[in-house]
């Protein structure tokens, strides 16, 4: 399939600006006069100007180009920078067709080992992003960063408030785990949290995240797919959203989370949603924050290491004896990055579960085990498997 048929070129108004030789723009290939070769790229940026999934954030369809205006002027980072910008996806006749087009484009890019970075548009577009994994014959893990859970039910709610519910119920089911970061408790129905807990999914409120943001790194390291709703960022840093909240992540914290996501060797797609230029300030502050988040994500990507081989001398192995089942828990620590992993044996290991037998964890998990406590991350992983 030629994915170029789904796209319109980037507006000449954007790429005809004056850029320095060291700018982001001058070091990538864009769809201006012709479609760039995406099959040999590492990362492909695509805009999706779709807003039919919302009732209160109209204007978000203009988000992708405003983000580009800020991103293109940033400086080139480290790495090979084999990055293409495919332009903006043509919306479908209806919302379902737009989801289908996103899934088809993501599927083709993933098959060519190209990481799609989606510029939304409304948050329900991550349903198309998720469906891009459908034919990959493996279970995936989803990381969602949002002030809300978007698990609403009922015809009175638009797709942008129901998309996670839709995603969790989608058949065929190939979702292994779901992690939610930065929700705000006073905006959430307690029943929704209990639903996630019963499914052994993880949800970390913004206060918990802020108290020790480095503890979020293992949760991020498990993800195959990142979906970031800028509603998670406080309105002082990101006013360009109809549901902007006075409390939430700072722009700096959002960039740190994106850096962790970029470093994650198994993460293969990312989407940034719900930016509305009509509600932004005169300097387009929100677009600047999102552009910087994407820059840090890409910077993290180009600092990735190879998939860890726990049998070589780059890792230290620790075995904690337990007073209860299991008798022991095995941990691995990288000598270079000081990241931790934990072994969770599966009695009926298969190809689908192979990478889940050793899962990312933190030093705090190891400390719990040495004190005779089974880490919650171990229990949840075992339950999911």
N, C-alpha and C positions, 0 to 999 in steps of 0.2 A: 504494500500500500504506500502511495506517495502522500505523506502527511502534509506536504506543501499545499495540497488542494484545499485543506481546511483553514488556511491562514490568509490574512490580508497583510500587506507590507506595513512597516512602521512609518508613521507620518514623517514626511520630509521636514516638517517644522522641528522635529526633535533631532534628527541626525545631521541637519545642516548647520547646527550651532557650532561655535568655535570651541574645540576641545584641545587640550594640551597633549603632546605625544605620550605622556605618562598616564593619561586618563584611562579609566575603565573602558570607555567607548573605543578608543584607538587600539585596544588590545583584544577585542572580540570581533566576531563576524556577525553582521545583522542582516535581516531581510529588508533591504532597501530596494535596490533595483532587481536583485535576483536572490533566490533562496540559498542560504549558506549550506555547506555540506555538514549535516548534523550527524551523519553516521560515524564520523571520526572525531566527534567532539566528546568532551568529558561531561559537560553540563549544557542543557538547552533551556533557555528562558522562554516562557510563553505567557502572553497576556490572555485573560478570559474576561471580556467585558460583558458579563451576564449578571442581571440583578432581578430577574423574575421570581427568584426564590425568597424575596423579602417584601414586607409591606411598609417598612419604616426606614430603609437605608437606600432609597433611590438616589442615584448619583454615583454609586460604587462602580458602575460599568466604566466610568472614566478613570478609575484608579490606576490601571496598568501603565498608561502613558505618563501620568504624573510621577509615578515611582521611577520610571525610566529617566525622566529629566534630572532627577537627583542622583540616581545610580551612575549614569554615564559620566557625570562630572567628578566622581570619586577617583582616587588614584588606583593604579594597578597594584594588586597584591603580589604575593609569592606564587610560585608554581608555573606550570606550563601554559595556563590560561587558554586551554582549548575550549572556548565557550562560544556558543551561538545564541542569537536572539531570533526566534522564528516569527516574531510579530504577534498579532492578535488573532486568536481563534474566532472563526465565524460562528456566531450563535446558531443553534438549531431552530427548527420551526417551533418547537416547544422546549420546555426545560429538560424533559427526558432525553431529547435528541442532543442537547448540549452536553449532558452527562455522558452520553454514548460517545460523542466526539472526543471529549477529554479522555475517556478510557481508552479509545483507540489510539490516540496520539501517545499517551503514556505507555501503553503496551508496546508500541513500535520502538519508542525510545529505550524502554527497559530491556527489550530484546537485543538492542544494539549496545547495551551497557552504557547508556547515556542517562544522566540524572536529570529529570525534568524539575524545573523550578517554576511554579505556577504563580502568576500575579493575578489575584482576583480583583473584583467580583465578590459575590457573597459566599458565606462559609459553606453552604450546602454543596458547592462545587467540589468539595473534597470527596463527595460520594462518587463522582466520576474518577477522581484520582485513585480512590480505593479500588474501583472496578478494573483499573488498568492491570491489577495483579491477578485477576481471576484465572487466567490460563497458565499461570506460572507453576502450578502443581506443587505449591508449598504453602505452609501457613505463615502468616505475616503478623507483625506487631505494629500497632498504631499508637503514635504519640500525638495527643491533642492539647493545645495550649489555648485556654479560653476562660473568660470570667464566668461564663455560663456553661451548663452541661449540654444544652440543646437536646434534651430527651423528652420534650413536650409531646403530648398526644392530643388528637382531636383536629377536626377540620378547620377550627378557628385559628390554628397556628400555621404559619407559612413554613416552607421547606427549610429555611435557614435556622429555624428553631426546633426542627425535628430530625435533622440529617443524621445525628448520631444514633437516634432510635432506628432510623431507616437502615443505617449501616450495620448495626448490631443484629438486626433481624434478616439481613439479606441472605438469600440462598442462591448458590451454594455458599456455605459458611467456611471461609478459610482464614478467619481471624483467630489467632492464638491468644493474643493479649492486647489489652487497651490500657493506656496510661494517660491520665488527665492531670495537667498542671495548671496552677494559678486560678482555680475557681475561688469565688468569694462567697462564703457561707451564707450570708444574709440575702443572697440573690438566688439561692438554690433550695429546691424542695428536698427536705431530708430523705424522703422516700427514694429520690433518684440516687442519692449516695448509697443507700442500702441496697439498691438494685445492683450497682457496680460491685459492691463488696460481696454480694452473694455469688457473683460471677468470677470472683477472685481477681477483679481488675483493680488497678491502683488509682487513687485520686488524692492529690496533694493541694491543699488550700494555699492561697498566696502567702499567708503568714508563715506557714510551715516552710514553704520554699525559701522565703526571705531570710529566715533564721539561720539557714545553712544551705546556701544554694549549691555548694559543691556536692552535697549529698544527693542532689538531683541527677548528677552525671551518670550514675549506674542505671537509673530508670530511662534516661535518654539513650543510653548505649544499647538498650534492647530493641529499639525501634527500627522498623523498615521504612516507615512513612511518617513524615511530619506534617501536621495541619495546624497553622498558627492563625488564630483570630486576633486582630489587633485590639479588640475590645479588652483583652487581658492587660493592656498597657494603660496606665492611669491617664486621665484626660489632660493633665498638665503637659504631658509628653506627647500624647497622641489624641488631639481633639477631633480628628477627622473620622468620626463614627457616630451613628445615631444613638448608640447605647454606651457612649464613653462614660466611664465611671471615675469619681474623684480619687478612688484608691485602686491600687493594682501594681503591676510591675513598673519599674522605671525603664526608660529606654536603654540604660546601661545593662540592667538585668536581662532584658529581652535579647540584647546582643550577646551576652554571655551564654544564654541558653542556645542561641543559634550557633555559636562557636562550638559548644559541646555536640550539637546535632551534626554539624559539618564534620567533626572528627570521627563520628561513628561510622566504622567501616561498612556496616551492613545497611545503613540508611540509604535508600535509593530514589526517594522523591520527596519534594518539599512544596508546600503551598502556603501562601500568605494572603489572607482574606479580610473582607469587610472594611477596606479603606474607602472613604467617601471624600473626594476632593472638595465637594460643595460645602462640607462642614469643617474643612481645615482652616487654619489661620492664613493670613495674607502671605506669609513666607513658606507655606506648605510644609510646616514642621513635621506633620505626621509622615508625609512622603519621605522626608529626610531620615526619619527614624527607621522606617521600613527599608529604605535603600541601604542604610548602614547595617541593619540586621542581615540583609542578604549578603552584603560584603563580608561580614564576619562568618556567615555560613560557608561561603566560597573559600575564605581563608582557611577555615577549619578543614574543608574538603582537601585542600592541597597540603595539609599537614597530616593526612592520614598515614597510618602505618599499615603494614601487611596484616592479613588475618592472623591472629596469634596462634603459634604452635606451642602448646603447653608442655611438649616433651623436650624442647631444647633448653639450653642453658640460660636463655633470656628470662626465665621465670623461676621464682622460688616457690616450692610446694610446702604447704602447711596442712597438717592433719590435726583437727580438734577432736578429742575424745568427748563423747556425750554421755550423761548419766541416764538418758532415755533414748528411745528410737529417734533417729538412726544412731548406731553405735559410734560412728565417726562422720565428720563432714570435712571434705577436702577443699582447700582454698589454694589459689594461685595468685602470685603477685609479680607484676612486671618489674624487672630491675631498672628499667629505663624510665617508664612513665609513672611507676608506683600505683598503677590501677590494679584493682582486685577483681577476681572471678571466683565463683563458687560452683562446685560440682553437685548436680542434682540428678542422681541416677534414675533412669527410666526403665522399668522392667520389660517393656516391649518396645525397645528403641527401633525406630524406622528412619527412613531418609527424611521424612517431614520433621521429625523431632530431633534429628541429629545435633543441630546447632544449639538446641535448648538444654542439652545435658550439662553444659558448662555456661553459666549465666553471669552477667556482670553483677558485681556487688560492691560494697564499700568496706573500708577498714572497720567501721562500726559493726558490720555484720560479723566480721571475724572476732571482734572483741566479745560480742554476745555469745558466740559459740564457745570461746575459751572460758566463759563464765557459766557454761552449762545450759545456755538458753538456745533454742532453735530459732534462727532468724525468721522473721515474718516473710522475707523475700523467698526463703527456702520453702516454707509452707505453701505460699501462693503458687510458686512455680510447680511444685509437686502436684498440687490440686489441679492446675491447668493441664498438666501432661497426662 
